[in-house]
Amino acid sequence: MKVLMEERANGRYRKFARMLNLDVAHLYRVLNSKSMAGPKFLGRLKKYCDENGLDFEEYIFLDDPLHAVNDNWKGEGK
């Protein structure tokens, strides 16, 4: 991810966060701490990769596969 940020945003957190439509603090925490990327981060990165012809899987390594989320889900069963 830091390589992608370097290539696309000259290593600037604020610029890269804007490109991903994320808060800069969120981006910083994911890249520099043991904070794990959640659905918001991964979704925005996936969208950015898709829109820019990049392979999402080159930047994210997951132990478990991601699952699709249905926008119409209402939380039944809780």
Backbone as numpy.savetxt, mean C-alpha at the origin, in Angstrom:
# Nx Ny Nz CAx CAy CAz Cx Cy Cz
9.84 -1.52 -1.27 9.04 -0.33 -1.27 9.89 0.93 -1.27
10.97 0.92 -0.51 11.81 2.12 -0.48 12.45 2.36 -1.84
12.76 1.29 -2.57 13.32 1.44 -3.91 12.28 2.10 -4.82
11.04 1.66 -4.73 9.97 2.26 -5.53 9.80 3.73 -5.17
9.85 4.06 -3.89 9.74 5.45 -3.46 10.91 6.27 -4.00
12.09 5.69 -3.99 13.26 6.39 -4.53 13.10 6.65 -6.02
12.66 5.62 -6.75 12.50 5.74 -8.20 11.39 6.72 -8.59
10.25 6.65 -7.92 9.07 7.41 -8.33 8.94 8.77 -7.66
9.52 8.93 -6.47 9.33 10.17 -5.72 10.64 10.75 -5.20
11.74 10.35 -5.80 13.07 10.84 -5.39 13.32 10.63 -3.90
12.75 9.55 -3.35 12.96 9.21 -1.95 12.18 10.08 -0.97
11.28 10.90 -1.46 10.55 11.83 -0.60 9.24 11.21 -0.12
9.13 11.08 1.19 7.96 10.45 1.81 6.67 11.20 1.47
6.69 12.51 1.61 5.47 13.29 1.38 4.98 13.13 -0.06
5.89 13.20 -1.01 5.51 13.06 -2.42 4.97 11.66 -2.70
5.63 10.64 -2.18 5.20 9.27 -2.42 3.85 9.01 -1.74
3.67 9.55 -0.54 2.39 9.39 0.16 1.25 10.00 -0.66
1.50 11.17 -1.24 0.47 11.79 -2.10 0.18 10.92 -3.32
1.22 10.34 -3.89 1.03 9.48 -5.06 0.17 8.27 -4.72
0.31 7.77 -3.49 -0.46 6.61 -3.05 -1.79 7.00 -2.40
-1.99 8.30 -2.21 -3.18 8.80 -1.53 -3.25 8.28 -0.08
-2.11 8.37 0.59 -1.98 7.95 1.99 -1.46 9.11 2.83
-1.69 9.04 4.12 -1.10 9.98 5.05 0.40 9.70 5.13
1.21 10.73 5.15 2.66 10.55 5.18 3.12 9.78 6.42
2.46 10.01 7.56 2.83 9.30 8.78 2.56 7.81 8.64
1.47 7.46 7.98 1.13 6.05 7.75 2.21 5.40 6.89
2.59 6.05 5.81 3.64 5.53 4.94 4.94 5.37 5.71
5.33 6.37 6.49 6.57 6.33 7.25 6.58 5.15 8.23
5.47 4.96 8.96 5.40 3.87 9.94 5.56 2.51 9.27
4.89 2.31 8.14 4.96 1.02 7.46 6.38 0.76 6.96
7.04 1.78 6.44 8.36 1.59 5.87 9.49 1.56 6.88
9.28 2.14 8.07 10.40 2.29 9.00 10.21 1.67 10.37
9.13 0.98 10.58 8.93 0.34 11.87 8.42 -1.07 11.63
8.10 -1.74 12.69 7.57 -3.10 12.55 6.07 -3.07 12.32
5.53 -1.89 12.07 4.11 -1.74 11.78 3.81 -2.44 10.45
2.80 -3.29 10.47 2.46 -4.03 9.26 1.51 -3.22 8.39
1.65 -3.39 7.09 0.74 -2.73 6.15 -0.62 -3.40 6.25
-1.65 -2.59 6.40 -3.01 -3.10 6.48 -3.72 -2.98 5.15
-5.02 -3.25 5.16 -5.79 -3.23 3.92 -5.78 -1.88 3.20
-5.83 -0.79 3.94 -5.82 0.53 3.32 -4.52 0.74 2.56
-3.40 0.48 3.21 -2.10 0.66 2.58 -1.95 -0.25 1.37
-2.27 -1.52 1.55 -2.11 -2.49 0.45 -3.04 -2.17 -0.71
-4.25 -1.75 -0.40 -5.20 -1.40 -1.46 -4.74 -0.21 -2.27
-4.22 0.80 -1.59 -3.74 2.00 -2.29 -2.50 1.67 -3.11
-1.61 0.84 -2.57 -0.43 0.44 -3.32 -0.82 -0.38 -4.54
-1.76 -1.29 -4.38 -2.23 -2.12 -5.49 -2.81 -1.24 -6.59
-3.64 -0.28 -6.21 -4.24 0.63 -7.18 -3.16 1.42 -7.91
-2.19 1.94 -7.17 -1.09 2.69 -7.78 -0.32 1.82 -8.77
-0.01 0.60 -8.37 0.71 -0.31 -9.25 -0.10 -0.59 -10.52
-1.37 -0.88 -10.37 -2.23 -1.16 -11.52 -2.27 0.03 -12.48
-2.41 1.22 -11.94 -2.52 2.42 -12.77 -1.21 2.80 -13.45
-0.08 2.29 -12.92 1.22 2.66 -13.44 1.96 1.50 -14.09
1.24 0.41 -14.36 1.83 -0.72 -15.05 2.91 -1.44 -14.27
2.78 -1.46 -12.94 3.76 -2.12 -12.08 3.17 -3.41 -11.52
4.04 -4.36 -11.24 3.61 -5.62 -10.66 3.61 -5.50 -9.14
2.42 -5.43 -8.56 2.24 -5.29 -7.11 3.07 -6.32 -6.34
3.13 -7.53 -6.84 3.81 -8.62 -6.12 5.33 -8.44 -6.07
5.88 -7.53 -6.86 7.32 -7.24 -6.78 7.66 -6.42 -5.54
6.65 -5.77 -4.96 6.89 -4.87 -3.84 6.37 -5.39 -2.51
5.46 -6.34 -2.54 4.86 -6.86 -1.31 5.01 -8.37 -1.28
5.48 -8.86 -0.16 5.61 -10.30 0.04 4.71 -10.69 1.20
3.73 -11.52 0.91 2.72 -11.89 1.90 2.86 -13.36 2.30
2.74 -13.63 3.59 2.72 -15.01 4.06 1.40 -15.68 3.70
0.31 -14.91 3.78 -1.03 -15.40 3.46 -1.58 -14.57 2.31
-2.38 -15.17 1.44 -2.95 -14.41 0.32 -3.96 -13.38 0.79
-4.12 -12.32 -0.01 -5.16 -11.32 0.26 -6.49 -11.87 -0.20
-7.55 -11.42 0.44 -8.89 -11.81 0.05 -9.64 -10.59 -0.44
-10.48 -10.78 -1.41 -11.30 -9.68 -1.94 -12.30 -9.24 -0.88
-12.59 -7.96 -0.87 -13.58 -7.42 0.06 -14.76 -6.95 -0.77
-15.95 -7.37 -0.37 -17.17 -6.98 -1.05 -17.66 -5.68 -0.43
-17.74 -4.60 -1.23 -18.18 -3.31 -0.72 -19.60 -3.36 -0.15
-20.41 -4.34 -0.53 -21.78 -4.43 -0.06 -21.92 -5.21 1.24
-20.81 -5.72 1.76 -20.83 -6.52 2.98 -21.32 -5.66 4.13
-22.24 -6.17 4.92 -22.84 -5.38 5.99 -22.48 -5.89 7.38
-21.57 -6.87 7.45 -21.14 -7.36 8.73 -22.07 -8.40 9.32
-22.88 -9.07 8.50 -23.75 -10.12 9.01 -22.91 -11.19 9.69
-23.46 -11.76 10.73 -22.77 -12.84 11.42 -21.92 -12.36 12.58
-21.92 -11.08 12.82 -21.13 -10.55 13.95 -21.94 -10.59 15.21
